[in-house]
Amino acid sequence: MKVTAAVVRETGAPLSVEELELAELQPDEVRVRMVATGICHTDATARDGAYPIQWPAVLGHEGAGVVDEVGSAVTGVAAGDHVVMAPASCGHCKQCRRGEMAYCVHYIDINLSGRRTALSSGGASVGSHFFGQSSFSAYANVLERGVVKVDPEVPLEILAPLGCGLQTGAGAVLNDLRPEAASSLAVIGTGAVGSAAIMAAKIAGCTTVIAVDLHDNRLELARELGATHTVNSAKTDMLDELNRITGGEGVDSIVDTTSVPAVLNQAARALAFRGTLVAVGNTTFGTEAPFEIGQSQVKGWTFKMNVQGSSVYQVFIPKLIELWKQGRFPYDKLVKTYRFADINQAFEDSANGTTIKPILLF
């Protein structure tokens, strides 16, 4: 069938809206008519060459829509169901069998290679299934394991960003860190992922929630979302400020969304004894971060990498929706909507900080 999609033709180039051909469904796939899709920082880093994707390809991985058709082996959803889409997983490796599909052994090949070719243009293949979906397309063929059935009463344009950035930030706190009540937690970088982590820290009962960013307007919003303290690291020394706020004891938990090596190093030094640092930011493959291990060894601190909030998508995303309904996860404050045709403007607004979470409407 013919579909309208935004295509990356070469590294770093603007996306071009084109008409493509979408292949027939495989037995384990679901065809979704896209209603909305978020733009995530990962889409920008992918466009700019961070991953080994073969061009041309269609990106997008925060899709929400309505099931149009299902493959012959699909049993969990039916035509007309409202769904949010999450990354693909193989379903048979050790991690998938343990219920940890966010850490599927084949994650990179399935989600980041661009080698799957359900899309084509003039007979030439166009890479698809980015994070299992390639949601910058009016329709997408998605593995059944990557769709989450959701409440049809909740607008899909609100639900779209739950598939990646928001569940990553919230899950880093609620699934991985699981902070003690009345503990301290800092979030470095208050974009969509960091903002979700701040809201989750409040949900978890942290009483010292520190937001760190370079922009005062984002720090003001962080206060609205639950931060008790803010640090503008462009104006003050982050390490000094974190120590001052915690009375020299250090921070119990830190979520870093930047993946900047120097920032990770400072964050580790700001940890309390037995503290934990979780990194959730995306960066170019091959980036390395140094840590001091002599004096810091006696602190017994932990460093963890986090993918997709360590979530079981079909369990965690509905929980976030319930928290949103209760007003405890007000991520709609981050959102600005755009027409799909304005996708490049939405990317630009995200890059310059004008919009925290752009959502494209089809």
C-alpha positions as CSV (number, residue, x, y, z in Angstrom):
1,M,0.0,0.0,0.0
2,K,1.0,3.6,-0.5
3,V,2.1,5.6,2.6
4,T,3.4,9.0,3.3
5,A,6.6,9.0,5.3
6,A,9.6,11.2,6.2
7,V,12.8,9.8,4.8
8,V,16.4,10.3,5.8
9,R,18.4,10.1,2.5
10,E,21.9,10.9,3.9
11,T,23.5,11.5,7.3
12,G,22.6,14.9,8.8
13,A,20.2,15.8,6.0
14,P,16.7,17.2,6.5
15,L,13.9,14.7,6.3
16,S,12.0,14.6,3.1
17,V,8.3,13.8,3.1
18,E,7.7,11.2,0.3
19,E,5.3,8.6,-0.9
20,L,6.5,5.1,-0.3
21,E,5.3,1.5,-0.7
22,L,4.6,-0.5,2.5
23,A,4.9,-4.3,2.2
24,E,2.4,-6.9,3.1
25,L,2.1,-8.0,6.8
26,Q,4.2,-10.8,8.1
27,P,2.2,-13.4,10.3
28,D,3.5,-11.9,13.6
29,E,3.0,-8.2,12.6
30,V,0.4,-5.6,13.2
31,R,-0.3,-2.8,10.8
32,V,-0.9,0.5,12.7
33,R,-2.5,3.6,11.3
34,M,-0.4,6.3,12.9
35,V,-2.3,9.1,14.7
36,A,0.7,10.8,16.4
37,T,4.4,10.2,17.1
38,G,6.8,11.9,19.4
39,I,10.2,13.2,18.3
40,C,13.0,11.9,20.6
41,H,16.6,13.1,20.9
42,T,17.5,9.6,19.6
43,D,15.9,10.4,16.3
44,A,18.2,13.4,15.9
45,T,21.3,11.5,16.9
46,A,20.4,8.7,14.5
47,R,19.8,11.1,11.7
48,D,23.3,12.6,12.4
49,G,25.1,9.3,12.2
50,A,25.3,8.0,15.8
51,Y,24.2,4.5,14.8
52,P,25.1,2.1,11.9
53,I,21.9,2.7,10.0
54,Q,21.9,2.2,6.3
55,W,20.3,5.1,4.3
56,P,17.8,5.8,3.1
57,A,15.6,5.0,6.1
58,V,12.6,6.1,8.0
59,L,13.1,6.9,11.6
60,G,10.6,7.6,14.4
61,H,10.0,5.5,17.5
62,E,7.4,7.1,19.7
63,G,4.3,6.1,17.7
64,A,0.7,5.8,18.8
65,G,-2.2,4.8,16.5
66,V,-5.0,2.5,15.7
67,V,-4.6,-1.1,14.6
68,D,-5.6,-1.4,11.0
69,E,-4.9,-5.0,10.3
70,V,-3.2,-8.0,12.0
71,G,-1.1,-10.9,10.8
72,S,-2.4,-14.4,10.8
73,A,-0.4,-15.3,14.0
74,V,-1.4,-12.2,16.0
75,T,-3.7,-12.9,19.0
76,G,-3.1,-10.0,21.4
77,V,-4.7,-7.1,19.5
78,A,-7.3,-6.7,16.9
79,A,-8.3,-4.1,14.3
80,G,-9.6,-1.0,15.9
81,D,-7.5,-1.3,19.1
82,H,-5.6,1.8,20.2
83,V,-1.9,1.1,20.7
84,V,1.3,2.7,21.8
85,M,4.5,1.3,20.1
86,A,7.7,0.3,21.9
87,P,11.0,-1.2,20.6
88,A,11.2,-4.6,19.0
89,S,12.7,-7.7,20.7
90,C,13.5,-11.1,19.4
91,G,11.4,-12.9,22.0
92,H,13.6,-16.0,22.2
93,C,17.0,-14.9,23.7
94,K,17.9,-15.3,27.3
95,Q,17.0,-11.7,28.2
96,C,13.6,-11.8,26.5
97,R,12.8,-15.1,28.1
98,R,13.5,-13.5,31.5
99,G,11.0,-10.7,30.7
100,E,13.8,-8.2,30.1
101,M,13.1,-7.4,26.5
102,A,14.6,-3.9,26.8
103,Y,17.9,-5.8,27.0
104,C,17.3,-8.2,24.1
105,V,20.6,-9.6,23.0
106,H,19.7,-8.7,19.4
107,Y,18.5,-5.1,20.3
108,I,21.0,-3.2,18.0
109,D,20.4,-5.4,15.0
110,I,16.6,-5.4,15.3
111,N,16.2,-1.7,16.2
112,L,19.1,0.3,15.0
113,S,20.4,-1.2,11.8
114,G,17.9,0.0,9.3
115,R,18.3,-3.3,7.4
116,R,14.6,-4.3,7.6
117,T,13.0,-3.3,4.4
118,A,9.2,-3.2,4.7
119,L,9.3,0.1,2.8
120,S,10.4,0.9,-0.7
121,S,10.6,3.7,-3.2
122,G,10.4,3.0,-6.9
123,G,11.4,-0.6,-6.2
124,A,14.4,0.4,-4.1
125,S,14.5,-0.6,-0.5
126,V,14.1,2.0,2.3
127,G,15.2,1.0,5.8
128,S,12.3,0.5,8.2
129,H,11.5,-0.9,11.7
130,F,13.6,1.7,13.5
131,F,13.1,0.7,17.1
132,G,10.7,-1.8,15.6
133,Q,8.3,0.8,14.1
134,S,9.7,3.7,12.0
135,S,6.8,5.8,13.1
136,F,7.5,8.7,10.8
137,S,5.1,7.1,8.4
138,A,1.3,7.2,8.1
139,Y,1.2,3.4,8.5
140,A,3.8,1.0,10.0
141,N,4.1,-2.8,10.2
142,V,5.1,-3.6,13.8
143,L,5.9,-6.8,15.6
144,E,3.1,-7.8,18.0
145,R,5.6,-7.8,20.8
146,G,6.2,-4.1,20.3
147,V,2.6,-2.9,20.6
148,V,0.9,-2.0,23.9
149,K,-2.9,-1.9,23.9
150,V,-4.1,1.2,25.7
151,D,-7.3,2.9,27.0
152,P,-9.2,4.2,23.9
153,E,-10.6,7.1,26.0
154,V,-7.1,8.7,26.3
155,P,-6.1,10.8,23.3
156,L,-3.4,9.1,21.3
157,E,-1.6,12.4,20.8
158,I,-1.0,12.4,24.5
159,L,0.2,8.8,24.7
160,A,2.7,8.9,21.8
161,P,5.8,9.8,23.8
162,L,5.4,7.0,26.3
163,G,7.0,4.5,24.0
164,C,10.6,5.8,24.6
165,G,11.7,9.0,26.3
166,L,9.2,9.2,29.1
167,Q,9.2,5.5,30.0
168,T,13.0,5.7,29.9
169,G,13.2,8.5,32.4
170,A,10.5,7.3,34.7
171,G,11.7,3.7,34.5
172,A,15.2,4.6,35.4
173,V,13.9,5.8,38.7
174,L,11.0,3.5,39.4
175,N,12.3,0.3,37.9
176,D,16.1,0.6,38.3
177,L,16.9,3.0,41.1
178,R,13.9,2.3,43.3
179,P,14.9,5.1,45.7
180,E,14.1,5.0,49.4
181,A,11.5,7.4,50.6
182,A,13.0,10.7,51.9
183,S,16.2,10.1,49.9
184,S,17.9,12.5,47.6
185,L,18.0,12.2,43.8
186,A,19.5,14.4,41.1
187,V,18.6,14.6,37.4
188,I,21.2,16.0,35.0
189,G,19.5,17.3,31.9
190,T,15.9,18.2,32.1
191,G,14.6,17.5,28.6
192,A,11.8,14.9,28.2
193,V,13.7,12.0,29.7
194,G,15.0,14.1,32.6
195,S,11.6,15.6,33.3
196,A,10.1,12.2,33.5
197,A,12.7,11.2,36.0
198,I,11.9,14.2,38.1
199,M,8.2,13.3,38.1
200,A,9.0,9.7,39.0
201,A,11.3,10.8,41.9
202,K,8.4,12.7,43.4
203,I,6.1,9.7,42.9
204,A,8.7,7.5,44.6
205,G,8.8,9.8,47.7
206,C,12.2,11.4,47.3
207,T,12.3,14.6,49.4
208,T,15.4,16.2,47.8
209,V,14.9,16.2,44.1
210,I,17.6,18.3,42.3
211,A,17.3,19.3,38.6
212,V,20.5,20.2,36.8
213,D,20.4,22.0,33.4
214,L,22.0,24.8,31.4
215,H,18.7,26.7,30.8
216,D,16.8,28.6,33.4
217,N,13.4,28.1,31.6
218,R,13.8,24.3,31.8
219,L,14.7,24.6,35.5
220,E,11.6,26.6,36.2
221,L,9.5,23.9,34.6
222,A,11.4,21.2,36.6
223,R,10.2,23.0,39.8
224,E,6.6,22.7,38.6
225,L,7.2,19.0,38.0
226,G,8.6,18.2,41.4
227,A,12.2,19.4,41.7
228,T,12.9,20.9,45.2
229,H,16.3,22.4,44.1
230,T,17.7,23.5,40.8
231,V,21.3,24.0,39.6
232,N,22.3,25.9,36.5
233,S,25.6,24.3,35.7
234,A,26.4,27.0,33.1
235,K,26.6,29.5,36.0
236,T,27.8,27.4,39.0
237,D,29.9,24.4,39.6
238,M,27.6,21.3,39.6
239,L,29.7,19.3,42.0
240,D,29.9,22.1,44.5
241,E,26.2,22.8,44.4
242,L,25.2,19.1,44.8
243,N,27.5,18.9,47.8
244,R,26.1,22.1,49.3
245,I,22.5,21.0,48.8
246,T,23.1,17.6,50.5
247,G,25.2,19.1,53.3
248,G,28.3,17.4,52.1
249,E,26.9,13.9,52.2
250,G,26.5,13.5,48.4
251,V,23.4,12.5,46.4
252,D,21.9,9.0,47.0
253,S,20.8,8.6,43.3
254,I,21.7,10.4,40.1
255,V,20.1,10.1,36.7
256,D,22.3,11.4,33.9
257,T,20.6,12.0,30.6
258,T,23.6,13.6,28.8
259,S,26.1,10.8,28.4
260,V,28.8,13.5,28.2
261,P,31.9,11.8,29.7
262,A,33.0,14.8,31.8
263,V,29.5,15.2,33.2
264,L,29.4,11.5,34.1
265,N,32.7,11.8,35.9
266,Q,31.4,14.8,38.0
267,A,28.2,12.9,38.7
268,A,30.1,9.9,40.1
269,R,32.1,12.2,42.3
270,A,28.8,13.8,43.7
271,L,27.4,10.5,44.9
272,A,26.9,9.6,48.5
273,F,28.3,6.5,50.0
274,R,26.6,3.5,48.4
275,G,25.0,5.9,45.9
276,T,23.9,4.9,42.4
277,L,24.5,6.6,39.1
278,V,22.3,5.6,36.1
279,A,23.1,6.8,32.6
280,V,20.2,6.9,30.1
281,G,21.5,9.4,27.5
282,N,22.3,8.4,23.9
283,T,25.6,9.1,22.3
284,T,27.8,8.0,19.4
285,F,28.9,4.4,19.5
286,G,32.5,4.2,20.8
287,T,32.2,7.0,23.4
288,E,34.1,6.2,26.6
289,A,33.9,7.8,30.1
290,P,36.7,7.7,32.7
291,F,36.1,7.3,36.4
292,E,38.4,7.7,39.4
293,I,38.5,4.4,41.2
294,G,41.1,4.9,43.9
295,Q,39.4,7.1,46.6
296,S,36.0,6.4,45.2
297,Q,36.3,2.7,45.8
298,V,35.6,3.1,49.5
299,K,32.3,4.8,48.7
300,G,31.0,1.5,47.2
301,W,29.0,3.4,44.5
302,T,27.2,1.7,41.6
303,F,27.2,2.7,37.9
304,K,24.4,1.4,35.7
305,M,23.4,1.8,32.1
306,N,19.7,1.9,31.4
307,V,17.7,1.2,28.2
308,Q,14.0,2.0,27.9
309,G,13.7,2.4,31.6
310,S,14.3,-1.4,32.1
311,S,10.6,-1.6,31.4
312,V,8.3,-4.4,30.5
313,Y,6.4,-2.3,28.0
314,Q,3.0,-3.9,28.3
315,V,3.1,-3.5,32.1
316,F,4.9,-0.2,32.6
317,I,3.3,2.0,30.0
318,P,-0.3,1.4,31.3
319,K,1.0,2.3,34.8
320,L,2.3,5.6,33.5
321,I,-1.1,6.2,31.9
322,E,-2.8,5.6,35.2
323,L,-0.4,8.0,37.0
324,W,-1.1,10.6,34.3
325,K,-4.9,10.2,34.8
326,Q,-4.4,10.9,38.5
327,G,-2.4,14.0,37.8
328,R,0.8,12.5,39.3
329,F,2.7,12.3,36.0
330,P,1.8,15.5,34.2
331,Y,4.0,15.1,31.2
332,D,1.5,16.9,29.0
333,K,3.2,20.1,30.3
334,L,6.2,19.1,28.1
335,V,4.3,18.7,24.8
336,K,3.8,20.9,21.7
337,T,2.1,19.5,18.6
338,Y,3.1,19.9,15.0
339,R,1.7,18.9,11.6
340,F,3.5,16.0,10.2
341,A,4.5,18.2,7.2
342,D,6.4,20.4,9.7
343,I,8.7,17.6,10.9
344,N,11.9,19.5,10.2
345,Q,10.7,22.5,12.2
346,A,9.8,20.2,15.1
347,F,13.4,18.8,15.0
348,E,14.8,22.3,15.0
349,D,12.6,23.4,17.9
350,S,13.7,20.4,19.9
351,A,17.4,21.0,19.2
352,N,17.3,24.7,20.3
353,G,15.2,24.0,23.4
354,T,12.1,25.8,22.2
355,T,10.1,22.6,22.7
356,I,10.8,19.8,25.1
357,K,8.7,17.1,23.5
358,P,7.5,17.7,20.0
359,I,4.6,15.5,18.8
360,L,3.7,15.1,15.2
361,L,0.0,14.7,14.2
362,F,-1.0,12.8,11.1
